[in-house]
Amino acid sequence: MIIGELIKEIAEALELPESSITPESDNTTIEEWDSLGQISILARLDSSFDNITERIPDLASAVSVAEIFKLLSNNGL
């Protein structure tokens, strides 16, 4: 996976333009990334990557683009 793909997935989940999300974005820099936004991101990742949160439970507590990217990369995506 490339970081741009992840940014696209997060943007879709939060209903934001991709241009508003960077690799440095996190739940403190994106207003929509609240508890409901976190659930939306996880649901989007599950839908796109075949229930990935079951295989990588740490995704539930990841609160930045970089952290999610690292977890996905470390697990072969």
PyMOL Python script that loads the backbone (N, CA, C, O; Angstrom):
from pymol import cmd

cmd.read_pdbstr("""\
ATOM      1  N   MET A   1       0.847  -1.187   0.000  1.00  0.00           N
ATOM      2  CA  MET A   1       0.000   0.000   0.000  1.00  0.00           C
ATOM      3  C   MET A   1       0.880   1.233   0.000  1.00  0.00           C
ATOM      4  O   MET A   1       1.923   1.281   0.651  1.00  0.00           O
ATOM      5  N   ILE A   2       0.441   2.208  -0.732  1.00  0.00           N
ATOM      6  CA  ILE A   2       1.121   3.490  -0.681  1.00  0.00           C
ATOM      7  C   ILE A   2       0.295   4.445   0.189  1.00  0.00           C
ATOM      8  O   ILE A   2      -0.914   4.271   0.341  1.00  0.00           O
ATOM      9  N   ILE A   3       0.953   5.436   0.744  1.00  0.00           N
ATOM     10  CA  ILE A   3       0.301   6.352   1.678  1.00  0.00           C
ATOM     11  C   ILE A   3      -0.892   7.057   1.027  1.00  0.00           C
ATOM     12  O   ILE A   3      -1.885   7.344   1.696  1.00  0.00           O
ATOM     13  N   GLY A   4      -0.795   7.333  -0.266  1.00  0.00           N
ATOM     14  CA  GLY A   4      -1.898   7.990  -0.969  1.00  0.00           C
ATOM     15  C   GLY A   4      -3.180   7.178  -0.945  1.00  0.00           C
ATOM     16  O   GLY A   4      -4.271   7.740  -0.848  1.00  0.00           O
ATOM     17  N   GLU A   5      -3.058   5.853  -1.034  1.00  0.00           N
ATOM     18  CA  GLU A   5      -4.231   4.980  -0.963  1.00  0.00           C
ATOM     19  C   GLU A   5      -4.892   5.090   0.409  1.00  0.00           C
ATOM     20  O   GLU A   5      -6.117   5.161   0.511  1.00  0.00           O
ATOM     21  N   LEU A   6      -4.079   5.104   1.458  1.00  0.00           N
ATOM     22  CA  LEU A   6      -4.616   5.215   2.805  1.00  0.00           C
ATOM     23  C   LEU A   6      -5.289   6.573   3.000  1.00  0.00           C
ATOM     24  O   LEU A   6      -6.371   6.653   3.582  1.00  0.00           O
ATOM     25  N   ILE A   7      -4.665   7.618   2.527  1.00  0.00           N
ATOM     26  CA  ILE A   7      -5.260   8.957   2.636  1.00  0.00           C
ATOM     27  C   ILE A   7      -6.615   8.978   1.928  1.00  0.00           C
ATOM     28  O   ILE A   7      -7.569   9.570   2.433  1.00  0.00           O
ATOM     29  N   LYS A   8      -6.702   8.348   0.783  1.00  0.00           N
ATOM     30  CA  LYS A   8      -7.975   8.284   0.064  1.00  0.00           C
ATOM     31  C   LYS A   8      -9.030   7.568   0.899  1.00  0.00           C
ATOM     32  O   LYS A   8     -10.168   8.028   0.982  1.00  0.00           O
ATOM     33  N   GLU A   9      -8.669   6.457   1.514  1.00  0.00           N
ATOM     34  CA  GLU A   9      -9.621   5.702   2.342  1.00  0.00           C
ATOM     35  C   GLU A   9     -10.086   6.524   3.547  1.00  0.00           C
ATOM     36  O   GLU A   9     -11.271   6.531   3.880  1.00  0.00           O
ATOM     37  N   ILE A  10      -9.157   7.207   4.189  1.00  0.00           N
ATOM     38  CA  ILE A  10      -9.509   8.030   5.352  1.00  0.00           C
ATOM     39  C   ILE A  10     -10.383   9.206   4.923  1.00  0.00           C
ATOM     40  O   ILE A  10     -11.357   9.536   5.600  1.00  0.00           O
ATOM     41  N   ALA A  11     -10.041   9.831   3.810  1.00  0.00           N
ATOM     42  CA  ALA A  11     -10.846  10.942   3.297  1.00  0.00           C
ATOM     43  C   ALA A  11     -12.270  10.489   3.003  1.00  0.00           C
ATOM     44  O   ALA A  11     -13.229  11.184   3.338  1.00  0.00           O
ATOM     45  N   GLU A  12     -12.406   9.338   2.384  1.00  0.00           N
ATOM     46  CA  GLU A  12     -13.744   8.793   2.099  1.00  0.00           C
ATOM     47  C   GLU A  12     -14.503   8.537   3.396  1.00  0.00           C
ATOM     48  O   GLU A  12     -15.681   8.877   3.506  1.00  0.00           O
ATOM     49  N   ALA A  13     -13.838   7.946   4.367  1.00  0.00           N
ATOM     50  CA  ALA A  13     -14.489   7.622   5.635  1.00  0.00           C
ATOM     51  C   ALA A  13     -14.967   8.872   6.365  1.00  0.00           C
ATOM     52  O   ALA A  13     -16.034   8.874   6.977  1.00  0.00           O
ATOM     53  N   LEU A  14     -14.172   9.926   6.293  1.00  0.00           N
ATOM     54  CA  LEU A  14     -14.501  11.159   7.015  1.00  0.00           C
ATOM     55  C   LEU A  14     -15.259  12.155   6.147  1.00  0.00           C
ATOM     56  O   LEU A  14     -15.600  13.249   6.597  1.00  0.00           O
ATOM     57  N   GLU A  15     -15.523  11.767   4.889  1.00  0.00           N
ATOM     58  CA  GLU A  15     -16.225  12.618   3.936  1.00  0.00           C
ATOM     59  C   GLU A  15     -15.529  13.970   3.775  1.00  0.00           C
ATOM     60  O   GLU A  15     -16.145  15.032   3.872  1.00  0.00           O
ATOM     61  N   LEU A  16     -14.231  13.889   3.527  1.00  0.00           N
ATOM     62  CA  LEU A  16     -13.397  15.073   3.338  1.00  0.00           C
ATOM     63  C   LEU A  16     -12.661  14.960   2.008  1.00  0.00           C
ATOM     64  O   LEU A  16     -12.486  13.856   1.493  1.00  0.00           O
ATOM     65  N   PRO A  17     -12.227  16.089   1.444  1.00  0.00           N
ATOM     66  CA  PRO A  17     -11.389  16.008   0.242  1.00  0.00           C
ATOM     67  C   PRO A  17     -10.015  15.434   0.604  1.00  0.00           C
ATOM     68  O   PRO A  17      -9.474  15.712   1.675  1.00  0.00           O
ATOM     69  N   GLU A  18      -9.477  14.648  -0.288  1.00  0.00           N
ATOM     70  CA  GLU A  18      -8.157  14.056  -0.039  1.00  0.00           C
ATOM     71  C   GLU A  18      -7.111  15.113   0.262  1.00  0.00           C
ATOM     72  O   GLU A  18      -6.193  14.879   1.049  1.00  0.00           O
ATOM     73  N   SER A  19      -7.244  16.268  -0.358  1.00  0.00           N
ATOM     74  CA  SER A  19      -6.253  17.329  -0.181  1.00  0.00           C
ATOM     75  C   SER A  19      -6.201  17.877   1.241  1.00  0.00           C
ATOM     76  O   SER A  19      -5.247  18.567   1.602  1.00  0.00           O
ATOM     77  N   SER A  20      -7.214  17.578   2.052  1.00  0.00           N
ATOM     78  CA  SER A  20      -7.223  18.078   3.433  1.00  0.00           C
ATOM     79  C   SER A  20      -6.520  17.133   4.405  1.00  0.00           C
ATOM     80  O   SER A  20      -6.417  17.428   5.596  1.00  0.00           O
ATOM     81  N   ILE A  21      -6.036  16.000   3.898  1.00  0.00           N
ATOM     82  CA  ILE A  21      -5.371  15.000   4.739  1.00  0.00           C
ATOM     83  C   ILE A  21      -3.956  14.795   4.232  1.00  0.00           C
ATOM     84  O   ILE A  21      -3.731  14.657   3.030  1.00  0.00           O
ATOM     85  N   THR A  22      -3.004  14.775   5.155  1.00  0.00           N
ATOM     86  CA  THR A  22      -1.598  14.548   4.822  1.00  0.00           C
ATOM     87  C   THR A  22      -1.090  13.361   5.645  1.00  0.00           C
ATOM     88  O   THR A  22      -1.780  12.894   6.550  1.00  0.00           O
ATOM     89  N   PRO A  23       0.104  12.878   5.336  1.00  0.00           N
ATOM     90  CA  PRO A  23       0.669  11.805   6.159  1.00  0.00           C
ATOM     91  C   PRO A  23       0.852  12.209   7.623  1.00  0.00           C
ATOM     92  O   PRO A  23       0.934  11.347   8.498  1.00  0.00           O
ATOM     93  N   GLU A  24       0.915  13.502   7.890  1.00  0.00           N
ATOM     94  CA  GLU A  24       1.097  13.982   9.262  1.00  0.00           C
ATOM     95  C   GLU A  24      -0.231  14.207  10.002  1.00  0.00           C
ATOM     96  O   GLU A  24      -0.224  14.523  11.191  1.00  0.00           O
ATOM     97  N   SER A  25      -1.350  14.050   9.322  1.00  0.00           N
ATOM     98  CA  SER A  25      -2.658  14.299   9.926  1.00  0.00           C
ATOM     99  C   SER A  25      -2.961  13.290  11.024  1.00  0.00           C
ATOM    100  O   SER A  25      -2.540  12.134  10.978  1.00  0.00           O
ATOM    101  N   ASP A  26      -3.705  13.770  12.010  1.00  0.00           N
ATOM    102  CA  ASP A  26      -4.143  12.888  13.095  1.00  0.00           C
ATOM    103  C   ASP A  26      -5.456  13.406  13.665  1.00  0.00           C
ATOM    104  O   ASP A  26      -6.050  14.345  13.135  1.00  0.00           O
ATOM    105  N   ASN A  27      -5.900  12.783  14.753  1.00  0.00           N
ATOM    106  CA  ASN A  27      -7.190  13.147  15.319  1.00  0.00           C
ATOM    107  C   ASN A  27      -7.189  14.515  15.998  1.00  0.00           C
ATOM    108  O   ASN A  27      -8.249  15.008  16.385  1.00  0.00           O
ATOM    109  N   THR A  28      -6.035  15.128  16.147  1.00  0.00           N
ATOM    110  CA  THR A  28      -6.000  16.482  16.711  1.00  0.00           C
ATOM    111  C   THR A  28      -5.994  17.552  15.622  1.00  0.00           C
ATOM    112  O   THR A  28      -6.289  18.715  15.897  1.00  0.00           O
ATOM    113  N   THR A  29      -5.662  17.172  14.397  1.00  0.00           N
ATOM    114  CA  THR A  29      -5.596  18.146  13.305  1.00  0.00           C
ATOM    115  C   THR A  29      -6.797  18.075  12.373  1.00  0.00           C
ATOM    116  O   THR A  29      -6.984  18.955  11.533  1.00  0.00           O
ATOM    117  N   ILE A  30      -7.607  17.037  12.514  1.00  0.00           N
ATOM    118  CA  ILE A  30      -8.800  16.881  11.674  1.00  0.00           C
ATOM    119  C   ILE A  30     -10.014  16.818  12.590  1.00  0.00           C
ATOM    120  O   ILE A  30     -10.200  15.854  13.332  1.00  0.00           O
ATOM    121  N   GLU A  31     -10.827  17.847  12.526  1.00  0.00           N
ATOM    122  CA  GLU A  31     -11.994  17.957  13.394  1.00  0.00           C
ATOM    123  C   GLU A  31     -12.935  16.754  13.273  1.00  0.00           C
ATOM    124  O   GLU A  31     -13.500  16.304  14.270  1.00  0.00           O
ATOM    125  N   GLU A  32     -13.101  16.245  12.071  1.00  0.00           N
ATOM    126  CA  GLU A  32     -14.020  15.127  11.834  1.00  0.00           C
ATOM    127  C   GLU A  32     -13.515  13.799  12.395  1.00  0.00           C
ATOM    128  O   GLU A  32     -14.270  12.829  12.471  1.00  0.00           O
ATOM    129  N   TRP A  33     -12.246  13.754  12.785  1.00  0.00           N
ATOM    130  CA  TRP A  33     -11.656  12.514  13.300  1.00  0.00           C
ATOM    131  C   TRP A  33     -11.902  12.438  14.809  1.00  0.00           C
ATOM    132  O   TRP A  33     -10.966  12.441  15.609  1.00  0.00           O
ATOM    133  N   ASP A  34     -13.178  12.371  15.174  1.00  0.00           N
ATOM    134  CA  ASP A  34     -13.568  12.194  16.564  1.00  0.00           C
ATOM    135  C   ASP A  34     -13.885  10.717  16.774  1.00  0.00           C
ATOM    136  O   ASP A  34     -13.479   9.888  15.960  1.00  0.00           O
ATOM    137  N   SER A  35     -14.590  10.369  17.831  1.00  0.00           N
ATOM    138  CA  SER A  35     -14.873   8.953  18.085  1.00  0.00           C
ATOM    139  C   SER A  35     -15.712   8.335  16.969  1.00  0.00           C
ATOM    140  O   SER A  35     -15.478   7.188  16.587  1.00  0.00           O
ATOM    141  N   LEU A  36     -16.676   9.071  16.449  1.00  0.00           N
ATOM    142  CA  LEU A  36     -17.472   8.565  15.332  1.00  0.00           C
ATOM    143  C   LEU A  36     -16.620   8.468  14.066  1.00  0.00           C
ATOM    144  O   LEU A  36     -16.762   7.526  13.287  1.00  0.00           O
ATOM    145  N   GLY A  37     -15.740   9.441  13.867  1.00  0.00           N
ATOM    146  CA  GLY A  37     -14.827   9.395  12.737  1.00  0.00           C
ATOM    147  C   GLY A  37     -13.901   8.195  12.800  1.00  0.00           C
ATOM    148  O   GLY A  37     -13.611   7.572  11.778  1.00  0.00           O
ATOM    149  N   GLN A  38     -13.438   7.872  13.995  1.00  0.00           N
ATOM    150  CA  GLN A  38     -12.578   6.702  14.186  1.00  0.00           C
ATOM    151  C   GLN A  38     -13.314   5.431  13.760  1.00  0.00           C
ATOM    152  O   GLN A  38     -12.754   4.576  13.074  1.00  0.00           O
ATOM    153  N   ILE A  39     -14.558   5.324  14.170  1.00  0.00           N
ATOM    154  CA  ILE A  39     -15.358   4.156  13.788  1.00  0.00           C
ATOM    155  C   ILE A  39     -15.556   4.123  12.277  1.00  0.00           C
ATOM    156  O   ILE A  39     -15.499   3.056  11.667  1.00  0.00           O
ATOM    157  N   SER A  40     -15.786   5.278  11.676  1.00  0.00           N
ATOM    158  CA  SER A  40     -15.956   5.336  10.224  1.00  0.00           C
ATOM    159  C   SER A  40     -14.683   4.900   9.492  1.00  0.00           C
ATOM    160  O   SER A  40     -14.744   4.182   8.494  1.00  0.00           O
ATOM    161  N   ILE A  41     -13.546   5.337   9.997  1.00  0.00           N
ATOM    162  CA  ILE A  41     -12.264   4.927   9.394  1.00  0.00           C
ATOM    163  C   ILE A  41     -12.090   3.422   9.500  1.00  0.00           C
ATOM    164  O   ILE A  41     -11.735   2.769   8.519  1.00  0.00           O
ATOM    165  N   LEU A  42     -12.335   2.867  10.670  1.00  0.00           N
ATOM    166  CA  LEU A  42     -12.187   1.420  10.862  1.00  0.00           C
ATOM    167  C   LEU A  42     -13.144   0.648   9.968  1.00  0.00           C
ATOM    168  O   LEU A  42     -12.762  -0.364   9.382  1.00  0.00           O
ATOM    169  N   ALA A  43     -14.377   1.111   9.857  1.00  0.00           N
ATOM    170  CA  ALA A  43     -15.358   0.440   9.000  1.00  0.00           C
ATOM    171  C   ALA A  43     -14.914   0.492   7.537  1.00  0.00           C
ATOM    172  O   ALA A  43     -15.046  -0.489   6.804  1.00  0.00           O
ATOM    173  N   ARG A  44     -14.392   1.635   7.126  1.00  0.00           N
ATOM    174  CA  ARG A  44     -13.922   1.790   5.746  1.00  0.00           C
ATOM    175  C   ARG A  44     -12.741   0.855   5.471  1.00  0.00           C
ATOM    176  O   ARG A  44     -12.691   0.201   4.430  1.00  0.00           O
ATOM    177  N   LEU A  45     -11.795   0.797   6.410  1.00  0.00           N
ATOM    178  CA  LEU A  45     -10.649  -0.098   6.239  1.00  0.00           C
ATOM    179  C   LEU A  45     -11.094  -1.556   6.208  1.00  0.00           C
ATOM    180  O   LEU A  45     -10.585  -2.346   5.414  1.00  0.00           O
ATOM    181  N   ASP A  46     -12.049  -1.914   7.076  1.00  0.00           N
ATOM    182  CA  ASP A  46     -12.575  -3.281   7.072  1.00  0.00           C
ATOM    183  C   ASP A  46     -13.210  -3.627   5.730  1.00  0.00           C
ATOM    184  O   ASP A  46     -13.014  -4.724   5.207  1.00  0.00           O
ATOM    185  N   SER A  47     -13.964  -2.693   5.181  1.00  0.00           N
ATOM    186  CA  SER A  47     -14.632  -2.912   3.908  1.00  0.00           C
ATOM    187  C   SER A  47     -13.623  -3.037   2.766  1.00  0.00           C
ATOM    188  O   SER A  47     -13.770  -3.888   1.889  1.00  0.00           O
ATOM    189  N   SER A  48     -12.618  -2.200   2.786  1.00  0.00           N
ATOM    190  CA  SER A  48     -11.631  -2.187   1.706  1.00  0.00           C
ATOM    191  C   SER A  48     -10.599  -3.297   1.802  1.00  0.00           C
ATOM    192  O   SER A  48     -10.060  -3.734   0.786  1.00  0.00           O
ATOM    193  N   PHE A  49     -10.320  -3.756   3.017  1.00  0.00           N
ATOM    194  CA  PHE A  49      -9.243  -4.719   3.219  1.00  0.00           C
ATOM    195  C   PHE A  49      -9.694  -5.974   3.958  1.00  0.00           C
ATOM    196  O   PHE A  49      -8.973  -6.499   4.805  1.00  0.00           O
ATOM    197  N   ASP A  50     -10.888  -6.446   3.631  1.00  0.00           N
ATOM    198  CA  ASP A  50     -11.364  -7.750   4.090  1.00  0.00           C
ATOM    199  C   ASP A  50     -11.226  -7.949   5.599  1.00  0.00           C
ATOM    200  O   ASP A  50     -10.477  -8.813   6.053  1.00  0.00           O
ATOM    201  N   ASN A  51     -11.956  -7.141   6.370  1.00  0.00           N
ATOM    202  CA  ASN A  51     -11.992  -7.256   7.837  1.00  0.00           C
ATOM    203  C   ASN A  51     -10.615  -7.152   8.480  1.00  0.00           C
ATOM    204  O   ASN A  51     -10.268  -7.942   9.358  1.00  0.00           O
ATOM    205  N   ILE A  52      -9.849  -6.189   8.042  1.00  0.00           N
ATOM    206  CA  ILE A  52      -8.473  -6.012   8.504  1.00  0.00           C
ATOM    207  C   ILE A  52      -8.376  -5.776  10.004  1.00  0.00           C
ATOM    208  O   ILE A  52      -7.374  -6.145  10.615  1.00  0.00           O
ATOM    209  N   THR A  53      -9.385  -5.174  10.608  1.00  0.00           N
ATOM    210  CA  THR A  53      -9.287  -4.876  12.042  1.00  0.00           C
ATOM    211  C   THR A  53      -9.305  -6.147  12.892  1.00  0.00           C
ATOM    212  O   THR A  53      -8.847  -6.131  14.034  1.00  0.00           O
ATOM    213  N   GLU A  54      -9.822  -7.232  12.353  1.00  0.00           N
ATOM    214  CA  GLU A  54      -9.751  -8.508  13.076  1.00  0.00           C
ATOM    215  C   GLU A  54      -8.317  -9.024  13.107  1.00  0.00           C
ATOM    216  O   GLU A  54      -7.891  -9.625  14.093  1.00  0.00           O
ATOM    217  N   ARG A  55      -7.582  -8.791  12.042  1.00  0.00           N
ATOM    218  CA  ARG A  55      -6.193  -9.258  11.952  1.00  0.00           C
ATOM    219  C   ARG A  55      -5.213  -8.296  12.615  1.00  0.00           C
ATOM    220  O   ARG A  55      -4.141  -8.704  13.061  1.00  0.00           O
ATOM    221  N   ILE A  56      -5.582  -7.026  12.677  1.00  0.00           N
ATOM    222  CA  ILE A  56      -4.710  -6.008  13.284  1.00  0.00           C
ATOM    223  C   ILE A  56      -5.531  -5.215  14.306  1.00  0.00           C
ATOM    224  O   ILE A  56      -5.955  -4.096  14.014  1.00  0.00           O
ATOM    225  N   PRO A  57      -5.758  -5.768  15.483  1.00  0.00           N
ATOM    226  CA  PRO A  57      -6.608  -5.086  16.472  1.00  0.00           C
ATOM    227  C   PRO A  57      -6.059  -3.734  16.933  1.00  0.00           C
ATOM    228  O   PRO A  57      -6.821  -2.902  17.426  1.00  0.00           O
ATOM    229  N   ASP A  58      -4.757  -3.501  16.783  1.00  0.00           N
ATOM    230  CA  ASP A  58      -4.176  -2.216  17.183  1.00  0.00           C
ATOM    231  C   ASP A  58      -4.686  -1.052  16.336  1.00  0.00           C
ATOM    232  O   ASP A  58      -4.522   0.106  16.719  1.00  0.00           O
ATOM    233  N   LEU A  59      -5.297  -1.343  15.197  1.00  0.00           N
ATOM    234  CA  LEU A  59      -5.866  -0.274  14.377  1.00  0.00           C
ATOM    235  C   LEU A  59      -6.933   0.501  15.146  1.00  0.00           C
ATOM    236  O   LEU A  59      -7.125   1.694  14.909  1.00  0.00           O
ATOM    237  N   ALA A  60      -7.618  -0.161  16.051  1.00  0.00           N
ATOM    238  CA  ALA A  60      -8.692   0.492  16.808  1.00  0.00           C
ATOM    239  C   ALA A  60      -8.184   1.668  17.631  1.00  0.00           C
ATOM    240  O   ALA A  60      -8.937   2.605  17.897  1.00  0.00           O
ATOM    241  N   SER A  61      -6.928   1.633  18.033  1.00  0.00           N
ATOM    242  CA  SER A  61      -6.390   2.714  18.861  1.00  0.00           C
ATOM    243  C   SER A  61      -5.443   3.645  18.090  1.00  0.00           C
ATOM    244  O   SER A  61      -4.885   4.578  18.669  1.00  0.00           O
ATOM    245  N   ALA A  62      -5.266   3.398  16.807  1.00  0.00           N
ATOM    246  CA  ALA A  62      -4.393   4.246  15.988  1.00  0.00           C
ATOM    247  C   ALA A  62      -5.114   5.553  15.666  1.00  0.00           C
ATOM    248  O   ALA A  62      -6.243   5.543  15.175  1.00  0.00           O
ATOM    249  N   VAL A  63      -4.456   6.676  15.947  1.00  0.00           N
ATOM    250  CA  VAL A  63      -5.112   7.977  15.789  1.00  0.00           C
ATOM    251  C   VAL A  63      -4.349   8.934  14.872  1.00  0.00           C
ATOM    252  O   VAL A  63      -4.472  10.152  14.997  1.00  0.00           O
ATOM    253  N   SER A  64      -3.564   8.376  13.953  1.00  0.00           N
ATOM    254  CA  SER A  64      -2.886   9.218  12.966  1.00  0.00           C
ATOM    255  C   SER A  64      -2.732   8.425  11.672  1.00  0.00           C
ATOM    256  O   SER A  64      -2.731   7.194  11.662  1.00  0.00           O
ATOM    257  N   VAL A  65      -2.603   9.170  10.599  1.00  0.00           N
ATOM    258  CA  VAL A  65      -2.383   8.533   9.297  1.00  0.00           C
ATOM    259  C   VAL A  65      -1.096   7.718   9.345  1.00  0.00           C
ATOM    260  O   VAL A  65      -1.063   6.578   8.882  1.00  0.00           O
ATOM    261  N   ALA A  66      -0.050   8.294   9.897  1.00  0.00           N
ATOM    262  CA  ALA A  66       1.241   7.605   9.960  1.00  0.00           C
ATOM    263  C   ALA A  66       1.155   6.316  10.765  1.00  0.00           C
ATOM    264  O   ALA A  66       1.724   5.298  10.373  1.00  0.00           O
ATOM    265  N   GLU A  67       0.451   6.355  11.884  1.00  0.00           N
ATOM    266  CA  GLU A  67       0.328   5.170  12.733  1.00  0.00           C
ATOM    267  C   GLU A  67      -0.455   4.062  12.024  1.00  0.00           C
ATOM    268  O   GLU A  67      -0.070   2.894  12.081  1.00  0.00           O
ATOM    269  N   ILE A  68      -1.542   4.425  11.364  1.00  0.00           N
ATOM    270  CA  ILE A  68      -2.320   3.431  10.617  1.00  0.00           C
ATOM    271  C   ILE A  68      -1.481   2.861   9.481  1.00  0.00           C
ATOM    272  O   ILE A  68      -1.474   1.651   9.258  1.00  0.00           O
ATOM    273  N   PHE A  69      -0.775   3.726   8.766  1.00  0.00           N
ATOM    274  CA  PHE A  69       0.072   3.277   7.663  1.00  0.00           C
ATOM    275  C   PHE A  69       1.128   2.301   8.148  1.00  0.00           C
ATOM    276  O   PHE A  69       1.367   1.276   7.508  1.00  0.00           O
ATOM    277  N   LYS A  70       1.761   2.605   9.270  1.00  0.00           N
ATOM    278  CA  LYS A  70       2.786   1.729   9.819  1.00  0.00           C
ATOM    279  C   LYS A  70       2.206   0.360  10.189  1.00  0.00           C
ATOM    280  O   LYS A  70       2.805  -0.672   9.887  1.00  0.00           O
ATOM    281  N   LEU A  71       1.058   0.355  10.831  1.00  0.00           N
ATOM    282  CA  LEU A  71       0.433  -0.908  11.203  1.00  0.00           C
ATOM    283  C   LEU A  71       0.085  -1.741   9.961  1.00  0.00           C
ATOM    284  O   LEU A  71       0.320  -2.949   9.932  1.00  0.00           O
ATOM    285  N   LEU A  72      -0.468  -1.098   8.956  1.00  0.00           N
ATOM    286  CA  LEU A  72      -0.815  -1.817   7.730  1.00  0.00           C
ATOM    287  C   LEU A  72       0.434  -2.331   7.023  1.00  0.00           C
ATOM    288  O   LEU A  72       0.471  -3.472   6.564  1.00  0.00           O
ATOM    289  N   SER A  73       1.454  -1.482   6.939  1.00  0.00           N
ATOM    290  CA  SER A  73       2.710  -1.875   6.279  1.00  0.00           C
ATOM    291  C   SER A  73       3.394  -3.026   6.990  1.00  0.00           C
ATOM    292  O   SER A  73       3.910  -3.942   6.350  1.00  0.00           O
ATOM    293  N   ASN A  74       3.396  -2.977   8.317  1.00  0.00           N
ATOM    294  CA  ASN A  74       4.035  -4.033   9.106  1.00  0.00           C
ATOM    295  C   ASN A  74       3.295  -5.364   9.004  1.00  0.00           C
ATOM    296  O   ASN A  74       3.822  -6.412   9.378  1.00  0.00           O
ATOM    297  N   ASN A  75       2.076  -5.307   8.497  1.00  0.00           N
ATOM    298  CA  ASN A  75       1.278  -6.515   8.372  1.00  0.00           C
ATOM    299  C   ASN A  75       1.040  -6.896   6.914  1.00  0.00           C
ATOM    300  O   ASN A  75       0.055  -7.558   6.585  1.00  0.00           O
ATOM    301  N   GLY A  76       1.952  -6.470   6.051  1.00  0.00           N
ATOM    302  CA  GLY A  76       1.947  -6.932   4.666  1.00  0.00           C
ATOM    303  C   GLY A  76       1.035  -6.201   3.704  1.00  0.00           C
ATOM    304  O   GLY A  76       0.826  -6.670   2.585  1.00  0.00           O
ATOM    305  N   LEU A  77       0.490  -5.075   4.100  1.00  0.00           N
ATOM    306  CA  LEU A  77      -0.353  -4.312   3.164  1.00  0.00           C
ATOM    307  C   LEU A  77       0.378  -3.089   2.651  1.00  0.00           C
ATOM    308  O   LEU A  77      -0.173  -2.328   1.855  1.00  0.00           O
TER     309      LEU A  77
END
""", "prot")
cmd.dss("prot")
cmd.show_as("cartoon", "prot")
cmd.util.cbc("prot")
cmd.orient("prot")
